[in-house]
């Protein structure tokens, strides 16, 4: 294998382009909430079938689970309309939670001082794909 082939295979920009080309994705942008809390919920459903993931997100107690569940249902609806795959054969391929801008406010405290309040925003992207029987990364739950 030549050096250029090795670079193409492990190029992270190429992987992002492939993910952008995926038809079966849905995204929510400028969502109010800390990205760290969203990532915890998102990582629990990666690799599960869409039915199982939707069930887990539906009964999740956090606000992030409701929002990611809404994004997942949009991806499932898009897959049902546009893809040739059956909805029962889909699984959650990736859940990306990126940091968005911060709304910066000031909280006035004693002695004429002020402390910052950082209201964090995030971007959520859910990608679903058809199951491959040879894929070892998919969870068996």
C-alpha positions in Angstrom: 0.0 0.0 0.0 1.4 3.3 -1.0 1.7 6.3 1.3 -1.0 8.3 -0.5 -3.5 5.4 -0.2 -2.8 5.1 3.5 -3.4 8.9 3.9 -6.7 8.6 2.1 -7.9 5.8 4.2 -7.1 7.5 7.5 -8.0 11.1 6.5 -10.5 12.5 9.1 -11.7 15.2 6.7 -12.7 12.4 4.3 -14.7 10.6 7.0 -16.5 13.9 7.8 -17.4 14.2 4.1 -18.8 10.7 4.0 -20.9 11.5 7.1 -22.2 14.6 5.4 -23.1 12.6 2.3 -25.2 10.2 4.4 -28.9 10.8 3.6 -30.1 9.3 6.8 -29.2 12.0 9.3 -30.9 14.8 11.2 -29.5 17.7 13.1 -30.6 20.3 15.6 -28.5 23.4 15.8 -28.2 26.1 18.6 -29.9 23.8 21.1 -29.8 25.2 24.7 -27.9 23.0 27.0 -24.4 21.9 27.9 -22.7 19.7 25.3 -21.2 17.4 28.0 -24.6 16.5 29.3 -25.9 15.8 25.8 -22.9 13.6 25.0 -23.6 11.4 28.0 -27.1 10.7 26.6 -25.9 10.4 23.0 -23.3 7.8 23.8 -25.8 5.5 25.4 -27.7 4.9 22.2 -24.9 4.6 19.7 -25.0 1.2 18.1 -28.5 0.3 19.1 -31.4 -0.3 16.8 -33.6 2.7 16.2 -36.6 1.2 18.0 -34.5 0.4 21.1 -32.8 3.8 21.1 -36.1 5.6 20.7 -37.5 3.7 23.6 -34.5 4.5 25.8 -34.7 8.1 24.9 -38.5 8.3 25.4 -38.2 7.2 29.0 -35.0 9.1 29.8 -35.3 11.5 32.7 -33.0 14.2 31.3 -33.9 17.1 29.0 -31.2 16.0 26.7 -32.8 12.6 26.1 -36.0 14.3 24.9 -34.1 16.5 22.5 -32.0 13.7 21.1 -35.1 11.6 20.8 -36.7 14.3 18.8 -33.7 14.4 16.5 -33.7 10.6 16.2 -37.4 10.5 15.3 -36.7 13.1 12.5 -33.9 10.9 11.2 -36.2 7.9 11.2 -38.9 9.8 9.4 -36.4 10.9 6.8 -35.2 7.4 6.3 -38.7 6.1 5.9 -39.5 8.6 3.2 -36.2 8.7 1.2 -34.2 5.5 1.8 -34.8 2.0 0.3 -34.1 0.4 3.7 -36.8 -0.9 6.0 -37.0 1.1 9.2 -36.6 -2.1 11.3 -33.2 -2.6 9.7 -31.8 0.7 10.9 -29.4 1.4 13.8 -27.9 4.5 15.3 -24.6 4.9 13.6 -23.3 8.1 15.3 -24.5 10.8 17.6 -22.4 13.9 17.4 -22.7 16.7 19.9 -20.6 19.8 19.0 -20.2 22.9 21.0 -22.1 26.0 19.9 -21.7 29.6 20.8 -22.2 30.8 24.4 -24.6 33.5 25.6 -22.7 35.6 28.1 -24.6 37.4 30.8 -23.4 39.1 34.0 -24.7 38.4 37.5 -24.2 41.4 39.8 -22.8 40.5 43.3 -21.9 42.4 46.3 -19.3 45.2 46.5 -20.1 46.4 43.0 -18.6 43.3 41.3 -20.1 41.1 38.6 -19.7 37.4 37.8 -20.2 35.8 34.4 -23.1 33.5 33.5 -22.3 31.3 30.5 -25.4 29.9 28.8 -24.0 27.1 26.6 -25.5 26.0 23.3 -24.8 22.9 21.3 -25.4 21.3 17.9 -26.7 17.7 17.8 -26.4 15.4 14.8 -27.8 11.9 14.7 -26.9 9.5 11.8 -28.7 6.3 11.2 -27.7 3.6 8.8 -28.8 0.1 7.7 -27.5 -2.8 9.7 -24.6 -4.8 8.3 -24.6 -8.4 9.7 -20.8 -8.4 9.6 -20.4 -5.2 11.7 -18.9 -6.0 15.1 -19.3 -2.5 16.5 -23.1 -2.7 16.8 -24.4 -3.4 20.3 -26.4 -6.6 20.7 -28.9 -5.2 23.2 
